Amino acid sequence: GRNYPMWMNLSPKHYLYQTPEDCCTTWYPYEQKCPLTEDDGVQEGYFWVVDEAFYPNWKGNGCSHGNDYPEWMADPTQRDTHLFKTAKECCDLWYHSNSALCQDNIVYTSFGKQVGGPANFNGGTWYPSLNGIRQCIDGTPPGWMLAEGYKDKYVFDSHAECCKAHTCEDIRGIILG
């Protein structure tokens, strides 16, 4: 079909063929029903469909694995660059300068809840750095942030809540919030 995943274009002689028969000869030599006769040459579905995938998680500084990625990431125009089979693929594309760290800190989720990964990702105490870099950090905030009238605006239970209130910038320079 014409709607192939973009990674196939990186090595076309191995994945892209002039005719369906050439593809079948290479990849499915013993399959008698290849190519499918009802195939019109346009791939409507996705070459892999999963309930769980690795995807960039802008609530943190890495990728997550689970079934609760944003619905828009599954859109045919987005999934090649947002849903991955491996942590390495996700981290290499989205967090290339810290790919190894990203791969070591995958957040595993299921139906919106963290079920594995680094401790304290969606818990603990988070506050804005206020150092000119748009980021939220975990740990003990400065004393003034804990004072009455400030705590509800500067101290949060999750990284996501903090970034929503203070507009974080991830390592690629994209403003989140």
N, C-alpha and C positions, 0 to 999 in steps of 0.2 A: 504494500500500500504506500501511499504518499505521505501518510501521517505517521512517520517513524520517530522514535525518541532521538533527541539531539545528539546523544553520545554515539550513536551509530554513524553519524556524519564525521566523527573524528577518525574513523578507520573504514571508509566506505568500501574498499575492496574486500573486506571481510564480512560486511553486513548488508550492503546495498547491491541489488542486482538489477539487470536490465529487464528480466522477465520473471514471472512467478516460478516458472519451471527451473530456472537457474538456481533460485533460492531453495526450491524443494530438493534438487539434486545434491546441493551442498549440505543442507541442514536436516532434511527428512528423507534420506534415500530409500528407506524401507516403508515409508508411509504411502499407501496406495491412494489415499484421498487427498493428496497434496498436488496441486493447489485445490482448495475448496472450490467447487464449481459455482457456488453462489457468491463467491468473492468478486466484487466489482472493482477491486483495486484500491478502494478507499477504506482505510482502517478507521472504524468508528470508535472502537473501544480502546483500551489501553493495553500495552503489551504485558503488563503485570498489574494485577489488581489485588490489593491486600487490605485487610482491616487495619493492620499495623504497619507503620513505616517510620523511618528516621526522617526528621524534618527540622529546619532551623527554629529554634525556640528563642524568640526575642524577649522573653521574660528573664532570660539569663544570658550567659555568654557562651552558648554552645547549642548542640542539637539535642533533641528529645527523641524518644522512641515510644510509640503508642498509637492508640486509635482515636485520639481526640485532637488531632491537628485541625486548624481552621478549615472550614469547608471549602474556601476559595482555593486552598492549596491543591485540592483534588480536581480542580477545573483542568480540562485538557490543555489549556494554554499555559498553565502554571506547574503542573505536576512534574515535568521533566527537570525543573530547577528547584523544586521544593520537597518532593517525596523521594526517598532513596531506600535501596535495599540494605545498605550498610552504613555504619557510623562514619567510616572513612570517607565515603562519597559525600556525605552531608558536610562533614567537617572540612574536607579539602576545598569544597566550593565556597562555603559561607564563612569559614573561620580559618582560612588558609595560613595565616601568620601564626596561629595557635592551634593547628590541627591536632597535634598529639595531646595537648591539654584538653581540648574539646572531646576527643575520643575517650579520654580517661574519666570524663565527668558527664557522661550521657545521663540525662534525667529520664527515667522510665515511668510512663504514665498509663493509666487505664481509666477510661471514662471520667477524665478530669481530675483524678487524684494521683499524686505521686506514689508509686509503688516500689521505686528503687532509684539508685543514683546517689549523688552527693547529699549528705545530711544538710539540713537547714536551707535547702533551696527555696522551698515555699513556706518556710517557717522562721521563727527567730525574730530578730529586731533589725529592721532595715531603715536607712535614713539617707537623704541626699548628701552627696559629698560637698557641695557648695564651694568647690575649689576651681571653678571654671570649666570643669569637665562634667558634662551632663551624664551622671551615673549615680546609682544607688549602691550603697555598700552595707554589708552586714556587720554586726558587732555592737559595741557600746557607743551610742551617739554622744556628742558633746552635752554637757550638763544643761545648758540653756535650752536645748531641744526638748528636754524632759520636763521643763517648767510648765506650769499651768498656762494655758492659752497657746502654747507652741506644740505640745506633744501631738495633738490630733492633726496638726498640719505637717509635721516633720518626722514622726516615728510611725512605722508601719509593721505589720505582721508578715508581709511577703514582699519579695522583690517586685512582683507585678503591681501591687498596690502603690508602692513607692514611685515606680516609673510612671504610673498613670497620673499621679499627682505632680510629679516633677520633671516629666519628659526626659527620658534617658536617651543617650546616644550609644549605639552599639559600636563594636570595633571596626565596622566598615564605614562609619561616619553617617549612618542613616539615623535620623531622629525617630525615636519611638515614643509612644505615649498615648 
